[in-house]
Amino acid sequence: MRVLLVEPNAYWRDGYTYYLRDEGWDVDPAATVQLSEVAVRPYAAAIVDASVQSDNGQPLWQALAHSAGYPVIVLALTPAQEEALRQATLPHVRYLVKPFSLSCLSLFLRHLHVQRNVA
């Protein structure tokens, strides 16, 4: 399963990437992305830091949730980010609050993958 990972912090991005690849995921890591680049790639899911903005100025996770058609896992760090995510009523958006166990991230991906294949 191919996963887009957008995390501006290189330390965290590398850690997530190495772990997920070791777990068998095909990961495309990036510090930021253009929506036009994402639209042409066949991702099964996206993992996006809540602070990353899209090229149209809105949070990247919101833009992907409206246009991508695949699940988006948002990584939140602040209480304000968590509250915004809790209030979002977008069906394909899930979130984790940093810090979290990397095994939880992998479990989230597996769960989303199974949900998509069953539906």
N, C-alpha and C positions, 0 to 999 in steps of 0.2 A: 504494500500500500504506500503510495507516494504522498508525503506530507510536506506542506509549506511551513517553515518555522521562521517567524519574524521577531527577532529580539535584538534591540540596540546594544545591549551589554555583551561584549565579546566573550567575557568569561562565562556568563550564563549560557549564551548561545552555543559555545563550544561544548559545554558540559551536557546540555540537552541533546545536542547533535550526536555526540559520541555514545551517550547512553541509548538513545533511540535506535541508532544504527546497530548497536550491539544486540538490541532486542529484535532486530530484523526489519525495521522500518526503513524505507527509502526517503531520506530527509533532504530537502533543499533549504539550507539555512541562508538567512539574509538579515542585514541590519535594518533595511527598509526596502520597499518594493513599489513599483508603479502598478496601478490597477490594470493597465493595459497588458503588462507582462504576465500578471497572474491569470488573466482571462483566457490566455491561449494555452495554459498548461493544465493537464488533467490531474488535479489533486483530489485525493479522497477526503482530506481534512486540512485545516490550517490551525496553527498554534501561533497566537499573536500577542505580544506584550500590549497591555492596555494603553500605554503612552504613545504608541506609534500612530502617526497621522497619515492619512492617505493623501494622494496628490490633489484631491479636491478639498482638503482642509478638514474633513470629518475624521473621527477615529477610524483607523483601518479596519478594526473588527466590525464596526457598524457597516462600512462599505461592503465588506466581504459577505456579511450576513444578508444584505439586501440583494447582492448580485451574483455571488459565487455558486450557490446551489449545493454547497457541501457544508458539513459541520465546522464550526469555528470554536476553538478553545481559547479563551482569553486568560492571560496571566496578569492578575491584578496585584499591586503592591500597596496601594494606599486605601484607607477606609472610604475615601470619596470615590475611587474607582470601583471598589467592591459594591458600594451602594448604587452607583449608576448601572452596573451589571445586574444587580438584583432587581432593579426596576425595569430593565429591558424585557420586553415581551416577545423577543424574536425566537422562533421555534428551534433554530439550529445552533444557538449560542449556549455554550457551557463555560464555566469559569473555574479557575483555581486561584487561590490567594497565596502569594509568595510569603514565606518559604513553604515548599511542599516537597513531598517525597517524589523522586523521579519515577518510582514504581507506580505512583498514583497517576502520573501523566500517561504512562504506557497503558495502564488499565483503562483510563478514560478513552484513549484511542481505540483500544480493542473493543470496548463497549460500543462506541459510535460506529465502528466498522461492522459489528454484528447487527446493530439496529438497522443500518442502511441496507444490509444484505437480506434481512428478514422482511423489511417493508416493501 
